């Protein structure tokens, strides 16, 4: 067998392997290529519970409610209000009183399966924009390229708001004026 034929076979084998690797993959494309480094817990999802205390009167304990709040459950919003000098008792049900916000945002109706529908649309979009063969083969991040047309130009939007007369107090004033 000649050296040229051997090199050709090796090259063809590498190309076939590359095509095989490039065509394979998970059902859900990972545009950001984020991978966990270990099998441990997500340390940002863990909130410490409050310490257990014996109540002064056991008859004064609230009735248990399945899926309801527990006295030792973390209350980050109430804790933040107390740390900033507010009165956490003014919060309703352990969270901020968002009743007005919820009723305003749901005034035209609520679609109960919106999360599932959006997840399916996003999955299909990510499958359609999964990157080229070599991008997938070498695990190149294609997230920003895939979502570029949805990107919001903050300076253009700020200028549009200012032309419309909308006050933007959180943004520094335009230095040109």
Backbone bond lengths (Angstrom), bond angles and torsions (degrees), N, CA, C in turn:
res aa  C-N    CA-C-N  psi(-1)  N-CA   C-N-CA  omega(-1)  CA-C   N-CA-C  phi
1 X - - - 1.446 - - 1.533 107.71 -
2 X 1.304 116.86 138.30 1.458 120.53 -177.17 1.510 110.89 -84.55
3 X 1.324 114.22 163.53 1.464 120.28 179.95 1.525 110.88 -65.51
4 X 1.322 116.73 -37.02 1.471 120.54 179.61 1.517 111.62 -63.70
5 X 1.321 117.00 -41.75 1.469 120.57 179.25 1.519 110.77 -66.74
6 X 1.325 116.98 -38.19 1.464 121.06 178.28 1.523 110.55 -64.78
7 X 1.324 116.33 -45.80 1.469 120.10 178.47 1.518 110.98 -62.71
8 X 1.336 116.10 -37.94 1.461 119.58 178.61 1.526 110.96 -63.31
9 X 1.344 116.29 -44.09 1.469 120.31 179.50 1.533 111.08 -64.27
10 X 1.321 117.39 -41.13 1.473 120.58 178.78 1.528 109.79 -64.44
11 X 1.329 115.72 -44.95 1.468 119.86 179.29 1.521 111.72 -62.74
12 X 1.335 116.64 -42.83 1.467 120.35 178.48 1.523 110.74 -64.33
13 X 1.339 116.59 -38.36 1.471 119.86 178.06 1.513 111.85 -65.02
14 X 1.333 116.87 -41.03 1.472 120.25 178.86 1.523 110.38 -66.08
15 X 1.345 117.02 -41.62 1.470 119.87 177.99 1.523 111.09 -63.43
16 X 1.317 117.25 -43.00 1.462 120.72 179.43 1.522 110.45 -62.92
17 X 1.337 116.87 -41.53 1.455 120.64 178.05 1.523 110.71 -64.45
18 X 1.335 116.57 -41.69 1.460 120.38 178.13 1.517 112.13 -62.62
19 X 1.332 117.19 -41.94 1.459 120.65 177.12 1.519 111.51 -64.83
20 X 1.314 116.49 -39.87 1.461 120.91 179.05 1.528 110.74 -63.81
21 X 1.317 116.95 -44.12 1.462 120.88 179.21 1.526 110.44 -66.59
22 X 1.330 116.68 -41.45 1.452 120.92 -178.08 1.511 113.35 -66.86
23 X 1.319 117.51 -30.47 1.459 120.77 -178.64 1.524 111.97 -82.04
24 X 1.300 117.70 -23.78 1.456 120.59 -178.51 1.512 111.01 -80.99
25 X 1.296 116.96 172.18 1.454 120.34 176.29 1.504 111.06 152.17
26 X 1.300 114.56 178.38 1.463 121.32 -178.75 1.522 109.67 -79.15
27 X 1.335 115.48 166.20 1.459 120.34 176.78 1.518 111.65 -65.10
28 X 1.319 116.75 -37.83 1.449 121.03 -177.42 1.518 110.10 -105.00
29 X 1.331 117.04 117.45 1.463 118.91 179.48 1.520 111.21 -66.81
30 X 1.310 116.04 142.64 1.459 121.51 178.64 1.522 107.89 -108.41
31 X 1.330 116.39 97.18 1.452 119.90 -175.44 1.517 112.46 -68.25
32 X 1.320 117.77 -33.26 1.459 119.91 -178.72 1.521 112.73 -91.14
33 X 1.308 118.35 -10.10 1.463 122.78 179.03 1.525 112.18 55.68
34 X 1.310 116.88 40.36 1.465 120.85 177.97 1.519 108.38 -83.44
35 X 1.308 115.38 131.55 1.456 119.67 -179.63 1.514 109.15 -131.94
36 X 1.323 115.56 140.30 1.454 119.52 175.04 1.518 109.00 -72.92
37 X 1.303 115.67 141.15 1.458 118.95 -179.26 1.525 111.87 -85.27
38 X 1.299 117.80 -15.92 1.460 119.76 -179.14 1.509 110.84 -149.54
39 X 1.304 116.09 -174.67 1.457 120.33 -178.50 1.521 111.69 -104.41
40 X 1.322 117.59 12.56 1.457 121.19 -178.18 1.516 112.87 -78.39
41 X 1.330 116.75 179.80 1.466 120.91 -177.47 1.526 111.16 -74.48
42 X 1.320 114.92 163.01 1.457 121.46 174.75 1.519 107.06 -83.24
43 X 1.323 116.91 109.84 1.466 120.40 -173.26 1.521 112.96 -67.49
44 X 1.333 118.25 -18.56 1.458 119.91 179.35 1.522 112.10 -85.10
45 X 1.320 117.67 -13.33 1.453 121.15 179.41 1.527 111.95 -91.35
46 X 1.302 117.70 -4.04 1.455 121.24 -176.17 1.518 109.87 -98.50
47 X 1.319 116.16 124.13 1.455 121.45 174.48 1.520 107.85 -113.76
48 X 1.310 117.58 131.34 1.467 118.45 179.85 1.529 110.70 -68.85
49 X 1.316 115.44 143.02 1.458 119.41 177.66 1.523 109.34 -82.28
50 X 1.323 114.72 161.99 1.467 119.55 177.33 1.527 109.14 -76.50
51 X 1.295 115.99 160.66 1.465 119.43 -178.75 1.523 110.29 -70.64
52 X 1.326 115.04 148.11 1.458 120.33 177.48 1.527 109.19 -77.63
53 X 1.325 115.36 136.44 1.461 121.05 178.57 1.516 109.03 -132.21
54 X 1.296 116.25 144.35 1.458 120.06 175.48 1.524 108.20 -80.79
55 X 1.343 118.09 127.06 1.471 119.60 -179.39 1.525 110.91 -71.57
56 X 1.315 115.07 156.14 1.466 119.68 177.80 1.520 110.54 -68.04
57 X 1.323 116.64 -37.20 1.456 120.99 -179.02 1.532 108.30 -133.79
58 X 1.313 117.23 114.64 1.460 120.73 -178.61 1.524 112.08 -66.79
59 X 1.319 117.89 -23.04 1.461 120.68 178.58 1.527 111.06 -72.40
60 X 1.340 117.83 -20.50 1.464 121.67 -178.35 1.520 112.72 -84.86
61 X 1.332 117.23 -3.12 1.460 120.12 179.53 1.528 110.11 -67.48
62 X 1.319 117.43 142.37 1.467 119.15 177.83 1.520 110.87 -69.97
63 X 1.316 115.74 153.74 1.465 121.07 178.47 1.528 108.58 -68.23
64 X 1.336 117.40 139.34 1.462 118.99 179.59 1.528 111.27 -66.25
65 X 1.301 115.82 138.48 1.460 121.31 177.59 1.524 108.31 -123.11
66 X 1.322 117.58 121.74 1.467 120.16 179.81 1.535 110.21 -58.85
67 X 1.314 115.43 125.94 1.456 120.60 -179.37 1.519 113.78 78.54
68 X 1.316 117.13 0.41 1.456 121.33 -178.85 1.519 112.01 -86.51
69 X 1.316 115.37 -175.01 1.456 121.30 -177.93 1.518 110.84 -77.63
70 X 1.312 115.28 152.51 1.443 123.35 178.36 1.522 107.39 -115.94
71 X 1.321 118.23 151.49 1.462 120.53 -179.85 1.530 112.58 -63.42
72 X 1.326 117.00 -24.32 1.472 119.46 179.83 1.528 112.78 -97.06
73 X 1.324 117.67 2.31 1.466 120.21 177.77 1.524 110.36 -65.60
74 X 1.320 117.24 143.90 1.461 119.66 177.18 1.532 110.46 -67.97
75 X 1.304 116.20 142.13 1.467 122.46 177.06 1.522 108.42 -127.41
76 X 1.330 117.62 77.49 1.462 119.75 -174.34 1.520 113.85 -62.51
77 X 1.347 118.19 -35.35 1.472 119.53 179.87 1.526 110.26 -67.43
78 X 1.333 116.29 -45.60 1.462 119.69 179.64 1.523 110.79 -65.32
79 X 1.321 117.19 -38.79 1.461 120.85 177.84 1.529 111.11 -64.55
80 X 1.339 116.61 -38.04 1.467 119.78 178.28 1.526 110.78 -67.78
81 X 1.332 117.16 -40.55 1.471 120.33 178.22 1.521 110.03 -62.77
82 X 1.334 117.15 -43.30 1.462 120.55 179.36 1.523 110.89 -65.73
83 X 1.326 117.59 -39.56 1.469 120.37 -179.70 1.520 111.81 -66.45
84 X 1.332 116.66 -28.26 1.468 120.46 179.89 1.526 112.30 -91.50
85 X 1.314 116.82 6.98 1.467 120.82 175.66 1.512 114.51 92.09
86 X 1.329 118.22 8.34 1.456 121.28 179.24 1.516 112.01 -87.69
87 X 1.309 115.27 -179.98 1.462 121.85 -179.56 1.525 108.43 -104.69
88 X 1.337 118.25 105.10 1.467 119.80 -178.26 1.519 113.47 -65.10
89 X 1.342 118.20 -16.49 1.465 119.90 178.64 1.522 111.62 -70.00
90 X 1.326 117.02 -16.87 1.461 120.33 -179.99 1.525 111.73 -79.02
91 X 1.308 116.01 -9.97 1.459 119.76 175.37 1.520 108.10 -79.32
92 X 1.325 116.79 143.12 1.463 118.58 -179.56 1.514 110.02 -99.22
93 X 1.289 117.95 126.65 1.455 123.21 175.09 1.519 114.56 65.62
94 X 1.324 118.43 25.30 1.449 120.45 178.15 1.514 113.99 86.08
95 X 1.319 117.82 -9.32 1.457 121.27 178.45 1.514 109.61 -127.28
96 X 1.298 116.84 173.12 1.453 119.79 178.60 1.520 109.61 -68.23
97 X 1.314 116.74 149.97 1.453 121.69 -179.72 1.524 108.32 -76.66
98 X 1.327 116.21 98.13 1.452 121.04 -177.12 1.525 111.83 -105.14
99 X 1.300 117.57 19.77 1.465 120.58 -177.58 1.512 113.11 -57.48
100 X 1.328 117.74 -45.06 1.465 120.90 -179.90 1.524 110.59 -64.98
101 X 1.315 116.50 -40.83 1.457 120.46 179.28 1.527 111.12 -64.27
102 X 1.334 116.84 -44.94 1.459 120.87 -179.65 1.520 110.62 -64.31
103 X 1.335 117.89 -44.45 1.469 119.59 -179.18 1.525 111.18 -66.58
104 X 1.331 118.15 -34.20 1.463 120.14 178.47 1.526 111.52 -70.28
105 X 1.325 117.52 -42.02 1.462 119.77 -177.44 1.517 112.75 -75.45
106 X 1.312 118.28 -20.31 1.461 120.49 179.93 1.526 112.46 -103.03
107 X 1.316 117.96 14.46 1.467 121.29 -175.35 1.529 112.86 -65.36
108 X 1.336 119.63 -24.27 1.458 122.20 178.86 1.528 111.86 -100.06
109 X 1.308 116.84 8.99 1.453 120.99 178.80 1.520 111.90 107.17
110 X 1.308 114.26 164.88 1.462 121.57 -178.49 1.516 107.97 -128.58
111 X 1.323 115.32 134.61 1.456 120.40 176.07 1.522 106.78 -95.56
112 X 1.328 119.52 111.49 1.465 120.97 -172.13 1.528 114.71 -65.04
113 X 1.338 118.04 -27.05 1.462 119.52 -177.36 1.528 112.29 -105.17
114 X 1.336 118.24 27.35 1.461 121.54 -175.64 1.520 112.10 -63.82
115 X 1.330 118.07 -37.31 1.471 119.71 -179.98 1.521 111.18 -63.92
116 X 1.315 116.58 -44.62 1.464 120.94 179.12 1.526 110.42 -63.66
117 X 1.333 116.74 -43.17 1.462 120.69 -179.32 1.537 111.13 -63.24
118 X 1.329 116.86 -45.52 1.461 120.13 179.05 1.524 111.70 -66.07
119 X 1.333 116.89 -36.40 1.462 120.00 178.02 1.528 110.57 -63.70
120 X 1.331 117.29 -40.38 1.458 120.75 178.93 1.530 111.25 -66.89
121 X 1.334 117.12 -41.79 1.467 120.78 178.96 1.523 110.29 -64.45
122 X 1.341 116.57 -43.23 1.460 119.98 -179.43 1.526 111.06 -66.78
123 X 1.333 117.34 -39.17 1.460 120.63 178.39 1.527 110.42 -61.92
124 X 1.332 116.46 -43.32 1.460 119.50 178.74 1.526 110.70 -64.81
125 X 1.326 117.51 -40.11 1.462 120.75 178.35 1.529 110.83 -63.55
126 X 1.343 116.38 -42.39 1.462 119.44 179.50 1.523 111.31 -67.34
127 X 1.336 117.99 -34.54 1.466 120.43 175.73 1.528 110.57 -65.16
128 X 1.330 116.35 -39.95 1.460 120.40 -179.79 1.524 112.10 -69.96
129 X 1.330 117.91 -25.24 1.463 122.41 -176.95 1.528 111.20 -117.88
130 X 1.309 116.30 43.51 1.467 121.21 -173.82 1.520 113.85 -80.20
131 X 1.303 118.27 -2.27 1.460 120.11 179.98 1.515 111.34 98.17
132 X 1.297 114.58 162.10 1.459 120.74 179.38 1.527 110.16 -77.83
133 X 1.329 114.48 173.95 1.460 120.48 -175.64 1.523 112.13 -56.18
134 X 1.323 117.97 -50.08 1.463 119.86 -177.50 1.528 111.77 -70.88
135 X 1.338 117.26 -29.56 1.475 119.37 176.15 1.525 110.16 -65.30
136 X 1.324 116.72 -41.18 1.471 119.98 177.07 1.523 110.68 -70.77
137 X 1.320 116.51 -40.02 1.457 120.99 -177.80 1.523 111.51 -62.66
138 X 1.334 116.99 -42.43 1.464 120.91 -177.93 1.529 112.26 -99.07
139 X 1.341 117.37 13.26 1.456 122.53 172.83 1.533 111.93 57.91
140 X 1.333 116.64 47.87 1.458 122.62 -178.68 1.523 109.05 -85.44
141 X 1.314 116.54 139.59 1.451 122.48 179.93 1.528 109.63 -72.42
142 X 1.343 117.26 116.99 1.459 121.44 179.96 1.532 111.62 -115.14
143 X 1.323 116.60 12.37 1.468 120.83 -176.67 1.523 111.90 -59.86
144 X 1.328 116.80 -51.90 1.458 120.18 -174.27 1.521 111.28 -67.87
145 X 1.319 117.04 -33.52 1.460 119.99 177.42 1.533 110.35 -69.16
146 X 1.313 117.23 -39.52 1.465 121.14 -178.08 1.520 111.86 -67.13
147 X 1.329 117.63 -37.78 1.466 120.88 -175.87 1.529 112.74 -101.74
148 X 1.337 118.91 13.39 1.463 121.87 -176.28 1.526 112.43 -58.91
149 X 1.335 118.45 -39.59 1.465 119.78 -176.72 1.526 112.40 -70.71
150 X 1.326 118.50 -13.68 1.460 121.85 177.13 1.527 112.46 -95.71
151 X 1.315 116.84 -0.67 1.460 121.93 -176.08 1.531 110.50 -68.68
152 X 1.305 115.93 140.64 1.457 122.21 -179.78 1.527 108.85 -100.11
153 X 1.322 116.67 125.26 1.462 121.38 176.92 1.529 106.97 -84.16
154 X 1.322 116.33 104.88 1.462 120.84 -173.01 1.520 112.47 -63.16
155 X 1.315 118.46 -35.12 1.460 120.69 -177.96 1.530 111.05 -72.89
156 X 1.325 117.27 -38.46 1.458 120.07 177.16 1.530 110.40 -66.42
157 X 1.340 116.69 -40.69 1.465 119.91 178.10 1.527 111.01 -65.56
158 X 1.323 116.84 -40.33 1.464 120.48 177.91 1.526 110.17 -61.18
159 X 1.314 117.34 -43.72 1.461 120.96 178.81 1.526 111.08 -64.48
160 X 1.338 116.66 -38.52 1.468 120.60 177.51 1.523 110.83 -63.27
161 X 1.336 117.01 -43.46 1.461 120.75 177.61 1.521 111.14 -63.04
162 X 1.316 116.72 -44.49 1.464 119.61 -179.00 1.528 111.28 -63.87
163 X 1.350 118.01 -39.69 1.465 120.41 177.47 1.519 111.15 -64.05
164 X 1.337 116.90 -32.98 1.463 121.11 179.64 1.522 112.05 -79.18
165 X 1.331 117.25 -5.48 1.462 120.50 178.59 1.517 114.59 87.40
166 X 1.322 117.77 11.57 1.459 121.04 179.21 1.523 108.54 -77.73
167 X 1.339 116.09 129.48 1.471 119.70 177.21 1.516 108.88 -73.43
168 X 1.315 116.04 136.99 1.460 122.19 179.32 1.525 108.16 -125.04
169 X 1.344 117.71 74.05 1.468 120.04 -174.45 1.518 113.95 -68.93
170 X 1.333 119.06 -21.27 1.451 120.66 -178.75 1.527 112.27 -81.53
171 X 1.333 116.69 -8.54 1.455 121.12 -178.69 1.533 108.03 -105.67
172 X 1.316 118.09 136.83 1.466 118.99 177.28 1.523 110.80 -59.40
173 X 1.339 117.64 150.88 1.455 118.93 -179.18 1.532 110.67 -65.05
174 X 1.317 114.30 155.97 1.460 120.83 -179.62 1.526 108.78 -64.95
175 X 1.346 119.26 122.03 1.469 120.65 -176.84 1.535 112.09 -67.77
176 X 1.333 118.02 -18.90 1.465 119.93 -179.12 1.516 111.77 -76.05
177 X 1.292 118.83 -15.87 1.480 121.53 -177.49 1.483 111.94 -95.54
